[in-house]
């Protein structure tokens, strides 16, 4: 039994832990799916799909690790950036990703990497908040760090 446990742990490490935490509840998976759909909409410059996934008056707050500054941006201004078809942004969540659902509210925390035109831009830590709107989850806000140092590349 100990040998099987050791093999399972080794397999998880080799897989980067991505396939080792498949014990999410349906609500947790729905929250993760909402965020992944938003990332997909971002990479496809899909403003209408993004609007359906974001609460209208939501905001992002970011902390730049290098400059030690805090910035705030509205979802409305984020949606305007999707009009720029000259560059394509994509984001990848890194394991472990933690999702916590409490009734009709949820949060997701994760480390992430961000790319522009498939080139690494920065990494950081982030927290997304969600609320259930009828039968679907929508993103209400986000707080994240922006780290452009070599330590995250």
Residue pairs with C-beta under 8 A, 6 or more apart in sequence:
11 20
12 19
12 20
16 95
17 95
17 96
18 95
21 95
21 96
24 32
24 99
25 101
27 101
27 106
27 137
28 99
28 101
28 106
30 136
30 137
31 99
31 101
31 106
31 108
31 130
31 137
32 97
32 99
32 108
34 53
34 130
34 136
34 137
34 138
34 139
35 93
35 108
35 128
35 139
37 49
37 53
38 50
38 53
38 54
38 139
39 90
39 91
40 46
40 49
41 47
41 49
41 50
41 53
41 82
42 50
42 82
42 89
42 90
42 91
43 88
43 89
43 90
45 82
45 83
45 84
45 85
45 88
46 82
47 79
47 82
47 83
50 78
50 79
50 82
51 79
52 138
53 138
53 139
54 75
54 78
54 79
54 138
54 139
55 75
55 131
55 133
55 138
55 139
55 140
55 141
56 75
56 76
57 74
57 75
58 74
58 75
58 139
58 140
58 141
58 142
59 72
59 73
59 74
59 75
59 141
59 142
60 72
60 73
60 74
60 75
60 78
60 141
60 142
60 143
60 144
61 70
61 71
61 72
61 73
61 141
61 142
61 143
61 144
62 70
62 71
62 73
62 143
62 144
62 145
62 146
63 69
63 70
63 143
63 144
63 145
63 146
64 70
64 71
64 145
64 146
65 124
65 145
65 146
65 147
65 148
65 149
66 147
66 148
66 149
87 116
87 117
88 116
88 117
88 118
89 114
89 115
89 116
89 121
90 114
90 115
90 118
91 112
91 113
91 114
91 115
92 112
92 113
92 114
92 115
93 110
93 111
93 112
94 110
94 111
94 112
94 113
95 110
96 110
97 108
97 109
97 110
98 108
98 109
98 110
99 106
99 107
99 108
100 106
100 107
100 108
103 132
104 131
104 132
105 129
105 130
105 131
105 132
106 129
106 130
106 131
106 132
106 137
107 127
107 128
107 129
107 130
108 127
108 128
108 130
109 125
109 126
109 127
109 128
110 125
110 126
111 123
111 124
111 125
111 126
112 123
112 124
112 125
112 126
112 144
113 120
113 122
113 123
113 152
114 120
114 121
114 122
114 123
114 124
115 121
120 153
121 148
122 146
122 147
122 148
122 152
123 147
123 152
123 153
124 144
124 145
124 146
124 147
124 152
125 144
125 145
126 142
126 143
126 144
126 145
127 142
127 143
127 144
128 139
128 141
128 142
129 139
129 140
129 141
129 142
130 137
130 138
130 139
130 140
131 137
131 138
131 140
